[in-house]
Amino acid sequence: MRRFALLLVLLLTAGCTGSPDTRGPFPAGSELVRDAATSFASVRSVHFAAGVNGVLPGFPLRLIEGDATLDGGGAATGTADIQDGEGHTKFRFTVRNGEVTTDPDVGHGRIPPMYDVGTFLGPSAGLKRLLDGVTDAKTEGRENVDGAAALRVGGKVPAAVAHSVLPQVAADVIVKVWVSADGPRRFARLWVQIPPAGDHLSPVMIELSLTKQNEPADVG
């Protein structure tokens, strides 16, 4: 668990610190996101790591890391950390055909809904819809992501699209999408800023890293 927490603390800050190399010219942001969405539609397995910074009512997830595949009807396994009252709970999870088991057993009422892998991975699933929905895309510069050169694109996603991916979201969101600098374009990382749900709350930031795309997934 210590390695897991360290990895995700680094993940949360990796896409938001420092300045990208802004020396262009760069491909248009809309072109990069479109190409990344097209290539991601064929991804059937992935290693993912995500962190949530802030309070999103009804979505207690703080950190998650694991592997997912569409093969065999969809499966995922990994480690998660959720907000639990004044503290938080860490556990291992397995998802098969939409059914979630955890170790230790934390009870389905205390974990955010984990759906079929096909709801976020696949040609018509949530992450592809999110990429398809990016507007006002602008290439901001070049950065290093997971040891490879990537181009960072800033933009927005309308509330209707964001809500269809994450029901707790009811407003337009600001996004940054990292796309591999070399072809074929690959969707490598995503950063989302969600407006606060109340006057006394801060924006919620979610960062997601996607590696080992279409490599054999360890979901045993």
N, C-alpha and C positions, 0 to 999 in steps of 0.2 A: 504493500500500500504506500510506503514511503516514496518509492520510485514513481508510482502513479501520480501522487500529489505533486512531486517535483516537476515531472514532465508537463503537467497541465498548468502549473503556475508559470512555467516558461512559455507555454503555448499562449496563455492569455496576454502576455506582454510582447510576444515576438512580432506580431503584426502591427503593433501600435507605437513602437518606439523607433527612434532614429528617423532618418530622412531617406527617401528613395533617390536613386540616381535619375535625375530629371532631364538628362541630356538626350534629346531625341534625334531624329524623329521617331515616333512610335506608331504602331498600327492604331486605328481608331478603336476606342473603347467598345463601341457597339459591335464591331467586327470580332474583337477578342472574346467578348462574352458569348456571342452567337456561336463561334467556333468551339468554345469550351463546352457549351451546352450540347452541341451536336456530338462531340466525342464522349461526353459523360453519359449520354443516353445508352451507350453500348457497354458501360461498366457494370459488371455483374458481381464483383467482390471488391472489398475495400477495407483498409485499416483506418479507423476514425478516432479522433481525439477532440473533445470539445470542452469548453468551460463557459460558465455563465457568471458574469460579474454584475451583481445587482439583484433586486427583488422583482420577480415577475409573478404576480398573484396567480395561484393555481398551477404553477410550474416550479416545483421545489428543486429541480436538478441543479447541482453546482458544478460537478465534473463527471466526465464519462470517457472511457477509452475502451476500444475493443475491435473486433473483426466482424464483418457481416458479408453474407453471400445470398444471392437469389437462388442458388442451386438447391435442389431438394425441397422446394417449396418455401425457401427462405429461412435463414438461421443467423443468429448473432450471439456472441459471447463476449464478456468483458467485465470491467469494474466500474462502479458508479459511486457517487457521493451525493446525497440529497440533504437539503435543509430539513431539520426535524425539530420543530419548536425552537428552543434557544440554542440548540446544538446541531449536529449533523450526523448522519449515519452512512457508513461505507459498506458496500457489499459487492459480491460477485453476482452476475446475472447471466441467464441463458434465455434466449428467445427462439422458439421453434413454432412455426405456423401460428404466430400471434400469441402463443401462450408463454408467459413469463414465469421463471422460477429464480429464486434468489438464495444465496448462501452468505450469511445466515438469512433465515426467513424473516423478511421485514413486513410482510403483509401487503397485498395489492393496494390497499387503501392509503398506504404511506409512500408510494412511489408514483412518479408521473406516468401517464399512460405510455406504454411501449407497444407500438403497433407492429404489424407485419413489416418485415424488411422492405417489402415492395411498396410501402407507403413513402419511403424516402429514396430508395434506390431503384432505378429503372427508367425507361424512356418516357413514362408519363407520371412519374412519382414526384414527391415534394421538392427535392433539390433541383431537379431539371425544371420544374415549374418556376421555381424561384429565379433561376438563371434566365429563363425565357421572359420573366417579368421585369427585369432590370431596365430602368429608363434613365435618361440623362447620363449615359455612360461616358466617362472621360478617362483616358489613360493618364495615370499620375506619375508613373516612373517605373524603374526597374529595381527589384530587390532580390535577395537570396532567400528561397523558401525550401526547407528540407534539403539543403545542399545543392539546389539547382536554381538557375536564373529564372525569375518570373516577372511578369508585368502586372502591376497593380492598377486595377480599374475601380474608380469610385462611381457611385450612382445611387439610385433610389429604387425601392420596390413599393408599388401601390398597396394600400391597406388590404384590398380584396385578395390580392395574390398572397401577401404575407399571412393573412388570416387563414387562407386555405391550407397553408403549410403548418402553421402553429396557431391553433384557435385562440390562444390567449392574447394574440396581437390584434389590435383594432385600429391601428393608425399606419400611415406610411412609415417606412423604415429606411434608414441610411445604410448602404452596404459598401463594402470593399471586396472585390473579387480578385484573387491572384490566379493568373493563367500562365502556364509554362511559356517561357520566352521562345523556345524552339518548337517547331511542329513535330507531330501533330499537337495542336493546342490541348492542354490538359487542365481541368479545373483542380487547383491544388489547395486552395484555402479560401475561407469565407469569414468575414467579420460583419456583424450586424449590430446596429444601434437602434434600440426600440425606445420611443418616447416614454417618459414616466407615466404610470397609471394614475398618479395623484399629484397634487400640488407640492407635497412635502417629500416626494420620492425623486430619486435620480434616474437618469436613463439606464436601461439595461443593455449590457453588451454581451454578445455571444460570439465566440470564435470557434471555428471548426477547421480541423486539418484533415486532409484525405490523402493517404499514401497507399502504396502497394496495390494500386488499382489493377484489377483483373489478374492478380496473383492468387495462388491457392490460399484460401482463407482457413485459418485455424479455429474452427468452431466446434471441435470435438468435445 
